[in-house]
Amino acid sequence: MNDNKSKFPIGELPKSASLSSLTVDEIAEKKRNQKKSLIKIGAMAILTLVLLIFSSMHMQIKQMTAETA
């Protein structure tokens, strides 16, 4: 009943494979996935910037028309 080894180790991080054990295909796929993620983040940043510009233009135009009315 006094087992030092737990069935579910708590606090231990899973051991990841080292780069030397990865195959060339796995490394290429990992780089491709990183590139895809970078493109997605860049696209989201550009979309956010465009939305920010349009919303600020809308606020400016709305303020201008309110002053002239």
N, C-alpha and C positions, 0 to 999 in steps of 0.2 A: 504494500500500500504506500510505501515511501518511495515513490518514483521521482527521481530528480529531473527526468525528461518529461516535458509536458507534451500532450498530443498536439496542442496548438501553441507554438512558441510565441510568446508575447514580447514585443519590444525588439525582436530580431528582424532586420531588414532582409528581404529576399536577395539572394545572390544573383547578380546579373552576369551575363556572359561577357568575357573580355573581348576586346577587338580582335585579338589573334584567333579566337575560335569562331568568329563570324565569317561566313563565306563572302565572296566577292559580290554575289547577287544580293545578299542581305544588306551589305554596306551600300550598294548602289540604290536599293529600294529605300533605305533609310535617308540617304541624301535627297532622293526624289521627293519623299514625303516632307522633308524639311523645306525644300524649295516650294512645294505646293502650299505649305503653311505660310511661308513668307509672302507669297503672292496673295493669298487670301487676306492676310493682315494688311498688306499694302492697299488692296482694293477697298477694304473697310475704312482705312484711314482716308483715302481719297473721297469715298462717298460721304464720310462724315464732314470733311472739309467743304465739299460742294454744298451739302445741306446747311452748314453754318453760313456760308456766303449767301445763299439764297434767302435764308431766314433774316440775316442782317439787312439785306437789300429790301426785303419786304417791310421790315420795321422802319427803315429810312423813308421809303416811299409813302408808307402809311402816315408817318409823322409830317411829311411835306404836304400831303393832301389835307390833313387835319388843320394845318396852319392856314392854308389858302381858303378853306371852306368857311 
